[in-house]
Amino acid sequence: MIELSTAELPESGDFAFAASTPDRARVEAHRVLARADQDRFWRFGHAQPLTSPRGRERSRADSRQSFCSIKLFSRERKRKLEVRLTPTAPLRSAVSEPIDLPPPFTLVRLREGRDAFAHATDIATASGAGTLTYVGRFDLAEFAVVLEPSEPLRTARRAFYAGMVALTDALRAFAPPKKEVAIDWPDAIRVDGGLVGGGRLGWPRSAKEGEPPRWLVFGAMIRTVAMNDTEAGVYPLASALDQEGFGEASAVQVTESFARHLMRVLDCWQAEGFDGIAREFLSRLSPEPGISRSLADNGDLVTRRIGTKTIGRQDLRKSLLSPSWFDPDLGGPRR
C-alpha cells in the first residue's frame, strides 16, 4: 500500500505530494484531469506498481475507458475561500488538536454541533475541490470533502465508491489483526458486525443526470467512542472503534488517514481505471453466500444468484438519498 508523505511546494507553484514505499519504488508524475471546460492540470505523484506487460496493457485500456475525472484541487477557488474564511477563524472548534492534511486539501474546521456534510454542500460552489470540512467531536470522526467531476452525474456518482474504499482503508490502518471492516451496500460500515458509521454523497439539486455537476460532496461519520451510559450489549448491532480495540485512533487520526487514502484511491483510478476501485469495493461488502456482485456503469449494484439466471439490480442514486446508517434524531450513526 502506498503511504502518502508530507508534501512540499515546488518553485513552479504546482502542488505535489511525495509517495514513499518500503522498497522506494520509482515515482512518476502524472496529471489529474480538471473539468472538461478548463485547461489547467495539477501534478500529482504516484508510486509505480510492478506489474506484468499484460497487466500494464490492461490498465492502459481501462484508463481509456474510465479514467479518473474527479478533481481534488481548485487553486483559484481555494484562494478566494481562504480570504473569505479568515475573519471567521475564532469560530473554530474548541478541539484544538492539529490536523495534518496533504496540500490538495483546504481545511474548514467547525464547532461541535455543526454538520460537516451540510456545511460542505453549502460552500461547495464557492470553495471548490479539495475543501474538507471537519467537526471537532470526541465521540465521532465527522468530515466531508468537496470533489469536482468532469463526467455526467449519472456516472460521476461512482466517486462514492472511491470514498468508501478510502474510508475503509483508513479504518483498516488502525484495526487490530484479523478485525473485519466490512460494508453493507452501499454506505454502512461495520466492524466485526457492529455498525460504526458510514459514508454519504451529495450533489446539487439542479444537477442533470446527463451533465457534469458543479460539485459532489462525500461525507462520513465514524463512531470512535461509545458515549451511551447503558450496559454493554444493549445495542448489539452497534459499536465504536474503542470497543473494537482500535486503541488510540482518534477522530483527527481517522480524518488524516482518510485524506491520504482518498488521494491514493483517486490516483489508482487515474492510472488503472475504475475497474480496480470496483473490485476493491465489492471485496469489502458483507458476504452473501451464493451471490455474485458487480457494479453497473452508473454505479448500480447488480447481483446474480450463482447457478441461476436470476438477476437483481439496486439503484445507487435512490439509495444515496437517505443514508441507511444515519439516525436523524441522534445526529449520528444508528444504535
C-alpha positions in Angstrom: 0.0 0.0 0.0 1.3 3.5 -0.8 1.7 5.8 2.1 1.5 9.5 1.2 4.0 11.6 2.9 4.1 15.3 3.7 4.2 17.4 0.6 6.4 20.3 -0.4 5.6 23.3 -2.6 7.8 23.3 -5.7 9.1 26.6 -7.1 6.9 26.2 -10.1 3.8 26.8 -7.9 2.2 23.4 -8.6 1.2 21.4 -5.6 2.6 17.9 -5.5 2.9 15.2 -2.9 5.6 12.6 -2.4 4.7 8.9 -2.3 7.0 6.7 -0.4 7.1 2.9 -0.3 9.2 0.4 1.7 11.3 -0.5 -1.4 11.5 3.1 -2.6 9.6 2.3 -5.8 10.1 4.6 -8.7 7.9 7.7 -8.5 6.5 9.2 -11.6 4.3 12.2 -12.1 1.1 12.3 -13.9 -1.7 14.8 -14.4 -5.1 14.6 -12.9 -7.7 15.9 -15.2 -9.6 19.0 -14.2 -13.0 19.9 -15.6 -13.6 19.5 -19.3 -14.0 23.2 -19.7 -10.7 24.1 -18.1 -7.2 23.8 -19.4 -5.5 23.6 -16.1 -3.8 20.5 -14.9 -2.2 20.0 -11.5 0.5 17.4 -11.0 0.4 14.6 -8.6 3.0 11.8 -8.0 2.4 8.1 -7.5 4.5 5.0 -6.9 4.5 2.8 -10.0 3.5 -0.7 -9.2 5.5 -3.6 -10.5 3.0 -5.2 -13.0 3.4 -7.6 -15.9 3.3 -6.2 -19.5 -0.1 -7.7 -19.9 -1.3 -6.0 -16.7 0.1 -2.7 -17.9 -1.7 -3.1 -21.2 -5.0 -3.9 -19.4 -4.5 -0.9 -17.1 -4.0 1.4 -20.1 -7.1 0.0 -21.8 -9.2 0.5 -18.6 -7.9 4.1 -18.3 -9.0 5.0 -21.8 -12.5 3.7 -21.0 -13.0 5.0 -17.4 -10.1 7.1 -16.1 -10.5 9.3 -13.1 -12.2 12.6 -13.8 -12.6 13.6 -10.2 -10.8 16.8 -9.4 -9.4 17.2 -5.9 -7.9 20.7 -6.1 -9.0 24.0 -7.3 -6.4 26.7 -6.7 -8.4 29.8 -7.7 -11.4 29.0 -5.6 -9.2 27.9 -2.8 -7.5 31.3 -2.6 -10.9 33.1 -2.6 -12.3 30.8 0.1 -9.2 31.4 2.3 -9.7 35.1 2.1 -13.4 34.8 2.9 -12.8 32.4 5.8 -10.1 34.4 7.5 -12.4 36.7 9.6 -14.3 33.6 10.9 -11.3 31.9 12.4 -12.4 32.4 16.0 -15.4 30.2 15.4 -13.3 27.1 15.1 -13.9 24.2 17.4 -12.5 24.2 20.9 -10.9 20.9 20.0 -7.5 22.3 19.0 -5.7 19.1 18.1 -3.9 19.9 14.8 -5.0 18.2 11.7 -2.2 17.4 9.1 -3.7 17.2 5.6 -1.9 16.9 2.3 -1.7 20.2 0.3 -4.6 19.5 -2.1 -7.0 19.8 0.9 -8.2 23.1 2.4 -9.4 22.5 6.0 -12.5 24.2 7.3 -12.8 23.4 11.0 -16.3 23.7 12.6 -17.5 23.7 16.2 -19.1 20.7 17.8 -22.8 20.7 16.9 -22.3 21.8 13.4 -22.9 19.5 10.4 -19.8 18.8 8.3 -21.7 17.4 5.4 -24.3 20.1 5.3 -21.7 22.9 5.5 -19.6 21.3 2.7 -22.6 21.3 0.4 -23.4 24.9 1.3 -19.9 26.2 0.4 -19.0 23.7 -2.3 -19.7 26.0 -5.2 -17.5 28.8 -3.8 -14.8 26.7 -2.1 -14.1 24.2 -4.9 -12.5 20.8 -5.0 -10.3 19.7 -2.1 -12.2 21.6 0.6 -12.5 19.4 3.7 -14.9 20.3 6.5 -14.3 18.8 9.9 -16.4 18.9 13.1 -14.4 18.6 16.3 -16.1 15.8 18.3 -14.7 13.5 20.9 -17.0 10.6 20.0 -17.2 10.9 16.2 -14.9 11.4 13.3 -17.1 13.7 11.2 -15.9 15.2 7.9 -16.8 15.9 4.3 -14.8 16.7 1.2 -15.7 18.5 -2.0 -15.0 16.9 -5.4 -15.4 18.2 -8.9 -16.1 15.6 -11.6 -15.9 16.3 -15.3 -18.2 13.5 -16.3 -22.0 13.3 -16.2 -23.7 13.0 -12.8 -25.0 9.6 -13.9 -21.5 8.1 -13.8 -19.8 10.6 -11.6 -21.6 9.1 -8.6 -19.1 6.3 -8.7 -16.8 8.6 -6.8 -18.8 7.5 -3.8 -17.2 4.1 -4.1 -13.8 5.7 -4.1 -14.7 7.5 -0.9 -15.9 4.3 0.7 -12.7 2.4 -0.2 -10.6 5.2 1.2 -12.7 5.3 4.4 -12.4 1.6 5.0 -8.7 1.7 4.2 -8.3 4.5 6.8 -10.0 2.3 9.4 -8.0 -0.8 8.5 -4.9 1.1 9.1 -5.8 1.2 12.9 -7.7 -2.1 13.1 -6.3 -4.9 15.3 -5.2 -8.0 13.4 -8.0 -10.1 11.8 -10.5 -7.5 12.7 -13.1 -7.4 9.9 -14.0 -4.0 8.4 -17.0 -4.5 6.0 -19.5 -2.5 4.0 -23.3 -3.0 3.9 -24.1 -1.8 0.4 -23.9 0.9 -0.3 -23.0 3.1 2.6 -22.8 1.5 6.0 -19.6 0.3 7.7 -19.4 -2.4 10.2 -16.5 -3.7 12.3 -17.0 -7.4 13.2 -20.7 -6.9 12.5 -21.2 -3.8 14.7 -22.3 -0.6 12.9 -19.7 2.2 13.4 -20.9 4.7 10.8 -20.7 5.1 7.0 -20.5 7.5 4.1 -22.8 9.6 2.1 -22.8 11.6 -1.2 -24.4 14.9 -2.1 -24.8 16.8 -5.4 -26.6 19.9 -6.5 -30.4 19.6 -6.6 -30.4 21.3 -10.0 -27.8 18.9 -11.5 -28.9 16.9 -14.5 -28.1 13.3 -14.9 -26.5 13.8 -18.4 -24.3 16.7 -17.4 -21.3 17.1 -15.1 -22.5 18.5 -11.7 -20.7 21.6 -10.3 -19.6 19.5 -7.3 -20.0 16.4 -5.4 -19.6 16.1 -1.6 -18.5 12.8 0.1 -19.2 12.9 3.8 -18.5 10.4 6.6 -19.2 9.7 10.2 -17.4 7.1 12.2 -18.2 6.4 15.9 -14.9 6.5 17.7 -16.1 6.3 21.3 -19.2 4.7 22.8 -20.9 7.5 24.7 -24.1 5.9 26.0 -24.4 5.1 29.7 -26.1 1.8 29.3 -24.5 -1.6 29.9 -22.6 -3.2 27.1 -24.7 -5.4 24.9 -27.8 -3.2 25.0 -27.1 -2.3 21.3 -25.6 -5.5 19.9 -25.7 -4.3 16.3 -23.9 -1.0 17.1 -20.3 -0.5 18.0 -17.4 2.1 18.3 -13.7 2.0 17.5 -12.8 2.0 21.1 -15.0 -1.1 21.8 -13.4 -2.9 18.9 -9.8 -2.5 20.1 -8.7 0.3 17.7 -6.6 1.8 20.5 -5.9 5.5 20.3 -7.5 6.0 16.9 -8.9 9.5 17.3 -11.2 11.5 15.1 -8.3 13.5 13.9 -6.2 10.4 13.0 -9.1 8.8 11.1 -9.6 12.1 9.2 -6.0 12.4 8.3 -5.8 8.8 7.2 -8.9 9.2 5.0 -7.5 12.2 3.2 -4.3 10.4 2.3 -6.1 7.2 1.3 -8.5 9.2 -0.8 -5.6 10.6 -2.8 -4.2 7.1 -3.3 -7.5 5.7 -4.4 -8.1 8.6 -6.9 -4.5 8.1 -8.1 -5.2 4.4 -8.8 -8.4 5.4 -10.6 -6.4 7.7 -12.8 -3.7 5.1 -13.5 -5.7 1.9 -13.9 -9.4 2.9 -14.5 -12.4 2.4 -12.3 -12.4 -1.4 -12.5 -9.8 -1.6 -9.7 -11.9 0.6 -7.5 -15.0 -1.5 -8.2 -13.1 -4.7 -7.3 -11.8 -3.2 -4.0 -15.3 -2.0 -3.0 -17.0 -5.3 -3.9 -14.4 -7.3 -1.9 -15.4 -5.3 1.2 -19.1 -6.0 1.0 -20.5 -8.1 3.8 -20.5 -11.7 2.5 -23.7 -13.0 0.9 -23.3 -16.8 0.1 -24.4 -17.9 -3.4 -24.5 -14.3 -4.8 -22.1 -12.8 -7.3 -22.0 -9.0 -7.4 -20.8 -6.3 -9.9 -21.2 -2.6 -10.4 -23.0 -1.2 -13.5 -21.7 1.8 -15.4 -23.9 4.2 -13.4 -22.9 2.6 -10.0 -26.0 0.4 -9.5 -25.3 -2.9 -7.8 -26.0 -5.9 -10.0 -26.5 -9.2 -8.2 -26.9 -12.7 -9.7 -27.6 -15.9 -7.8 -25.0 -18.4 -8.8 -26.4 -21.3 -10.8 -29.5 -19.4 -11.9 -30.5 -16.7 -14.3 -32.0 -14.6 -11.5 -30.5 -11.1 -11.7 -31.3 -8.2 -9.4 -30.4 -4.5 -9.6 -30.2 -1.9 -6.8 -30.4 1.8 -7.6 -27.4 3.7 -6.3 -29.0 7.2 -6.8 -32.1 6.3 -4.8 -30.1 4.5 -2.1 -27.9 7.6 -1.5 -30.8 9.9 -1.0 -31.3 8.5 2.6 -28.2 7.1 4.3 -29.0 3.7 5.8 -26.7 4.1 8.8 -27.7 7.6 9.8 -30.1 8.4 12.6 -31.5 12.0 12.3 -32.6 12.1 15.9 -29.2 11.1 17.2 -27.3 13.2 14.6 -25.0 10.3 14.0 -24.8 6.5 13.4 -27.7 4.4 14.4 -27.6 2.3 17.5 
